[in-house]
């Protein structure tokens, strides 16, 4: 029995209907932008393994930093103690984040980073004896799989089994081009109720929705509106953070600063799970009291894990290097050229580019479905051609590791163009 067969026997995979899926490729090695399975098949990782490996697989800088920390202090509890890598990471990260961010809360993954932000927002008002239990979020957002994060997500089939058991969230339209005024109007109407603790958003680009993009200018206006009505703003930078948009953080495009940021994924360069939620001093002080019950009672076993913190410090060092910054600009330039080419294709509805993020929407006659047959045929075409891409319905996106070469990138583009040419709606 090979690895794929054993996997099918034992493991339960995320977002997978095991009744219909076959054997999954068993990856045994990674180097740079390339992965190999147990049969020797080669795959270009064009989505950086769910957006977490910006510096490629088996990066020696990351490996050395982790090994050094593992042989010094691998883990120590963060409840009642601290550690050098956690302090150094906090100091470094706060120097890069918007200047109003003053405190960091460590957790394990993107969902929990969001969960911490939502809990902090609601408890802040509870501590003041003010009831604000509702949250504002965008249509079609995705913020994670824990209950608060899931409630804030607008992709309905992720949450429909849990309706009635979730935090009360009001969804507002995404302020895409031409819809800005309407979105602002809906937002202000809801803010005027005084019922909301926070507004959570993926800044400038909604990842799981299919890389749906909107402007920094309209987001600035939304943040100002929230500030006017005393509602906290939460920037979910789990996907967009650490260079994806062309800047360190998507919020770096903004004039106004959010009250909280959620970070994970590329934080540790695809090595050790870790997440961080950052806060303003105002929010932190909302939990200071002689009453212990006003503390934020949230924690994880591996909070501020020293090895994870060391990985994050190495990851940030790589991000800031001249080489990686040049790579980000290089990929962005190639994306723009490919977008211009594909915009002339009769089957391409639209393209979008932001930093290293590229997306195109295939024109279809049929009804779009997030995990429908059309999407699945696209996915299988990509895998068969040695490229890892995960389409969202009829939307194909590329979010490569920054170290992907020009030749590898051109290979990805060729496979995407071929898919657009050959994958059609099935006959009715």
N, C-alpha and C positions, 0 to 999 in steps of 0.2 A: 504494500500500500504506500503510495507516494504522499507528499505533504498535502496536496490539494484534496486527496481522498480522505486523509485523516482529519483535515480541517472540516470537511463536510460532515464527518461523523460527530465531531465534538463542539464546534463553535457556532455562535449566533452573531451575525454581522449587522452593523447598523444600516438602517434604511434599506433593508433587504427582505424581499418576499421569498423565503427559502423554498416554498412550494414550486416556484417557477424558475428559480435560478439554478444554473449548473455548477460545475466545479469552478472554483476561483483560482486564478494564477497564484502560485506560491512564490513570493519574492524572496530571494536568498542573498542578494548582494546589491549594493548601490554605490555609485561613484559619480560625483558631479551631478549632471542632469539625467544620468542613465540608471535604470534598474534592470536586473536580470532575474528571471524566474528559474525554478528548479530544472526546467527543460532546456535552459540556455537561451530562451527567447529574450530579446532586448526591447526595452520600452523607454521612450523619452518621457520624462515626468514634466509635462507641460502645465501642471497646476501646482507644482511644488508640494505635492502630497497634501492636498487640502490647505494650501497656502502657508505651510509652516516651515519649509526648507529653502529659504531665500539664497543660502550660500551653498546649496547642493548637498548631496549625500556623502557621508564619510569625510566631512571637512576636517582636515588635520588640525586647524586652529581650535575648533570646537572640541575635538577629541582630546587634545593636549590639556585644555583648560579643565575639562571634566576629570581626566585622569589625575591631574595634580590635586584637585579638590577632594576626589575620592580617597586619595592616600594621605590626606591631611585631616579632614572632618567631613564625612559623607552626609550626616544628618544629625540635627539636634532639635529638640522641641522648641517651638517659638512661643509657647505659653509659659511666661515667666523667665525666658531667656532671650538673648539675641545672638547674632553671629556676624563675623566680619564681612563675608560676601553680601549679606542682606543689607548691612549699613552702606557698603560701598555701592551696591546696585541702586539703593534708594537715592543716594547723593547724586549719582550719575544720571539716573532717569529724570529726577526732578529738574536737572539742569537743561534737559531737552524738551520737557513737556511745557504746555502753556504756563506762563509765569504765575497764574493764580493757583496752580496746583501745589499743595504744601504737605500732604500726607498720603502715604501709600498703605493699602491693605492687601496682603498677599493671599492668594488662594490657588486653585489647582488647574482650572481650565476656563475657557471663554464663558460658558454658561454660568459658572459660579462667580466670575468677575461681574457679570450682569446682575446676578442674584444679590450680591453684596451691595451693589449700587441701589437697587430697588428697595431693599430692606432698610438701608441707611436713609434713603429719602423719606420713606414712610415713618420710620421711627423718629427721625428728626422732629417731625410735626407732633408725633405722639408724645415725645418728651416735653413738648411745649403745651401739652393738653389741647392740641388742635387736631381734629380728625380730617386727614387727607389720605384716603386709601386708594384713589384711582390713579391710573397712569395713562399718559398720552403716548401714542406710537404711530408710525407710518403704516399704511396699507402694505401688505406683502413683505413686511420686514421679517428678518430672522435674527433672533437674539440668543438662541440656545434651546436646550431640552429640559432643564430643570423647570419647576412649576412657574416661578415668576418670569423667567426668561421666555418660556414657552408661551405664557399668557400674552407677553408683549409682542410675540411673533404673529404675523398676519397671514401666513401660509396655512390655510384652514385645515387641510388634511393632516397636518402635523398635530393639531390640537383638538379636533372634533370629538375624539373619544373622552375628552376631559372637560367638556363644556359644563359649567355649573360648579366646577371645582377650582377655578382659576381666579387670579387677581382681576379686578374689574379694569379693563383697558378700553379706551376709546381710540379708534384708528382714524387718522386724518389722511387726506390724499397726499401722495408724494408730489412735491413741487417741481415736476419735470417741466421742460420747456413748454410754455404756453399755459401751464396750470398753476403758476406761482401765486397769482392774486387769489384764486379760489382756495388754495391750500392755506394761505395766510388768514383768509376770512374765517374758515372753519376752525383753525387753531385758536384765533382770538375769541370766537364764540364760546368755545369750550373753556378757555382760560377764565373767562368772566364768571363762570359758575363757582369758582373758589374751591372745587372739589378735588383738584389734582395735586399730587405730591411732586411729580416729575414728568418730563418729556424725554423719551429715549429715542435715539436715532443712530443709524449708520451714516456717518458724515460723508456726503458727496457721492457715495456709491453703495447701493444695496446688493450685497454679494449673492446670497442664495436666491434672490429674486431674478437673477440673470444679469448682474452688473448694471442695474438701473441707476443712471447718474442724474444729478441735479447740481445747481450752481452754489458756490460759496456765498454769493450775495444774498440769495433767498434764505439760506440757513442762518446767516447773520441776523436777518430780520426776525426770524423765528426765535432765536436766542434772546434778542432784545424784548420781544413780546413776552416771553416766559419770565424774564427778569422783571418786567413791568408789573406782572401779576404775582410775583413771589413764588414761581414754580421752578424747581431745579431742572437743569438740563444735563442729560447723560449722553456722552458721545461714546458709542460702542465702536471702538477702534480695533476690535479683535481681528477683523479681516484687513482693514485698511492700514493698520499701524506698521511701522518699521520699513518704510520706503515704498510700499506698494503704489501709492498715488504719485510718486515722484518727489515727495518731501517726507521727512521722518514720520509725520502724522498728517492725516487729512485735515485736522484742525489747524495745521500751520497755514492753510489757505485762508483761514477765517480772520476777520478783524475782532469779532467778539469771542470770548472764551467760555467754554462750557464749565459747569460746576464739577462734573465728574468725568473721568475717562476710564474705559474698560479695555484692558490689554491682555493678550495671550498669543496663541499661535506662534508667529515668528519671534516672539519675545526671547525664546531660548534656541532659536535657529533649528528647530525641528528635532531637538534632542530629548529634553526632560520636560514633562508637563509642568506648567507653571502659569499663573495668571496674577494680574495686579489690577486693583481698582484705585484710582487716585482721586483725592478730594481737596476742596478748598479748606482753608482754616476755619471758615464760618461753619461748615458742616461738621468738622471735627469737634469744634467747641460746643456744638449742640448735644454732645454726648458726655461732656464733662460735668460731673456732679458728685456730691458726697453719697448719693443714692446709687449703689452698685447696679440696680435694676435699669438704670439709664445707659449703661454701657452697651456696646454693640456685641451681642452674644451670637457670634458667628465664628467658626474656625474649622480648619482642616488639619488632619494629621501631618501632612507634609508642607504646611504653611512655611514660606521662606526657607525651604530646603536649601542648605548651603551649596550643594552640588548644582541644583537648578539655578541659583543666583550666580554662581561662577559661570555657568553656561550663558546666562543672559548678559553678563558683562562682556564675555568674549563675542557674543552675537552683536552687541552694540558697537564694539570695537571694529568688527568687520564692516558693519553698515556704514560707519563713519570714514572708512578708508577711501582714498582717492579712487582705487580700483573699482570698488563696488558702486560708488557714486557715478563713475563713468559708465559702468555696466547698465545701471538704471536708465541713464540718458540714452545709451545706445539702443536698448530694447525699446524704449519709448519711440525713438526715431523710426525703427523698423516697423513697429506697430502702426504708426501713422501712414507709412508708405503702403502697408498691406491693406489698411482701411480704405485708402484712396482707390486702390485696385479693386477691392471687393464691392465698394459702393457702386461701381459700374456694372456689377453682375446682375442679370435680370432676376435671379432668385434670392437676392439679398435685400431685405427690407430696410435695414439700417445697420450702422456700425457705431461703436463707442470706444474711445480710448482715454485712459487716465493713467499716467505713469506707466507701469508695466502691465496694466490691466487692459485687455482687449476683449471686445465682445461683438458678435454679429448675430442678427436675427434673420432666420431663413423664412422667406415668404411661403405661406402654406394655404392650401384650400381647406384642409381639415381643421378640426377644433384642437387647440393646443392642450396638452396634458403634461404636467410636470414630470411624471414618470411613465408616460404613455408609450405606445409602440414606436412612434416616430423617434422619440428621444432614445429609446433602447436600441433601435437600429443604428442611429448615429453613434452611440457609445460603442457598440460591437464593431462597427466599421473602424473606429479609431484604434481600439485594442488590436484588431486584426492587422492593422498597419503600423503597429509598434509605437503608438502615441497614447499617453494617458490624458484624456479629457473627459469631463463629466458634464454633458449638456444639461441645460435646464429647459425642458420642453423643446422648443425650436430655437433656443438661444445657445450658441456655442461660445464659450469664453476661454481665453488663454491667460494664465497668470504664472509665468515661468520662473524658475530660480534665476537669480541675477547673474549667475555664472554660465548660463546657457550660451553656447557659441552661436555665431551668426549662421553657420552651416546647420546646426541643430534647429535653430529657430526657423530657417527656411524650410527645413524638412517638415516641421509642424504646420507651417502655412500651406505647404503643398498638400498635406493630408486633409486639412480643413477645406481647402478649395475643392479637392476631389470629392469630399463628402457632400458639399453643396451641389456638385454636379450630378452625383449618382444616387443620392438618397432622396427619393420622391415619396409623395403621398401614395399609399396603397390604393389600388383600384376599388371603387365602391361596389 
